[in-house]
Amino acid sequence: MNPSILLAAPHRLPFLTGALAFGGLLMWWLAQLAQLYARLSGVPTTDMPPTLLHGPVMIYLGLTPFIFGFLLTVFPRWIGLPDLVLRQFAPVSVPLLNGVVLVLVALATGLDALILPGFGLVALGWAIALLVLLRVLWTGSKAGKPRCWHAWSALAGLTLGLVGLLSAITFFGGGSWDYLFHANRIGIGGFLLPIFLTVAHRMVPFFAGNVVEGYVRWRPDWLIAALWTSLLARLAGELLNIGWLAISANGALAALTGAMLWKWWPRASAPGLLIVLMWGFAWAPMGFTLAMLDTSTLALGRGPDHALMIGFAGSLLVAMVTRVTQGHSGRPLLMTAPAWLAFCAVQLAAVARLWAALQLELAEALLVSVGVLCLGMLPWLLRNMGIYLSPRSDGKAG
C-alpha cells in the first residue's frame, strides 16, 4: 500500500482517523463499563475517571474526524469552487490523526500525560481547518459566487465546537468543573447538532430528488435561521440554567425537525441509503421532545442526549459516511451488508441506552447498548478502513 493513497483525497485520512477513533473509543468504553459493572479486572484506567472523559472524547474525537473529512470534501463544491488540494487539507488531517492516536494510547495504557497534548493536536488541526474553510468562503465571495448558507452554518458550528474543545482542554489542564460542563453542552448543542442538521438540510432533499421519482425538494433558507435560533436558545437555557428557555427551544426544535421529516419523507420507492437517512432523522424530533419533557415534567437523565447522539447523529453518520465512502471509491451508492449491520446496531443501542436512562442508569442496559454498538459498528468501520487504504476500484484518481 502506497502511503500517498491516504492523501489522495480530502476525506481519506480523516475518515480513516474517524474509524480508528470511533472503534477504539467504543472498545475502551465497553471495557471500562465491564470493569465497573461486570467485575472485569486488569483494564488500564487513567487517573481521571473514565466517566468524565467519556463525553469529551466521544464528542471531539469520535465524530469530529468524519465531520472534517466530509466538510473538506463538500465545502468547495457547495460554493462552486475546485476541490481542495493537498497543501490545504493535509495540515488539517495530519494533526487530527496524531492527536487521536495520542489519546487512544493514553486511554489504552492509563497514561494521563498524553491526554492534554492529544487534545491539543486535535485543536491545532481544528483551528487550521477553520482558516482553510474560511479562505474557501472568501475565495467564493471574491469570485462572485452566490452566498451558501449551508457553508456559513457549518463554519459557525465548527467555531462553537472549537470553543467547546478549548473548554475541555482547560478542564484537563486543571480548570474547574464548569469547563467540563460547558465543553459537553457546547459540543452537543453548539457543534454536533448544528452540523448534522445543516448537512441533513443540504443533503437529504438533494439526494432524495435524484433517486425518488416525482420528489419535490424542500429546503428553504429560513429553516436554517429557525434551527440556529432555536439551537442557540436551547444552549443558552442549558448553560444559564433557564428552564423555560430550554423547554421552549426544545419544543421548537421538535416541531421544526418533525416538519422536516414530514416534508422530506419519500412518497415513492426509495433506495436503502435514503431510507436510513430518513429513519435516522426521525430520532431528531423524538430526541428534542424527550429533552423538552426532561426539562419540564419527567426526569429522563441522559436519555435525551443519547437519543440525539446515538440515534440521530449515529444513524446519519452511518448513512453519510457510507455514501461518501462508496461514491468516492468508485463503488455503487448502496447500503452494504456491514452498513446495514451498523445501522441496525445504532437503533438497538439507542433504545437500550434510553432504557438504561429510564431505569436510573441500569448497568445491564448500559453494557448491552455499548456491546451492541461494538458488534455492529466494528465490521463496518474495518471494511471502510480497508477502502481508505486502497486505490479507487474504478482506477480513477482520488
PyMOL commands that set and color helices and strands:
alter all, ss='L'
color gray80, all
select helices_A, chain A and resi 3-7+12-37+50-62+64-79+86-109+112-142+149-172+177-211+221-239+243-264+272-281+283-296+303-327+337-358+363-388
alter helices_A, ss='H'
color red, helices_A
deselect
rebuild
show_as cartoon
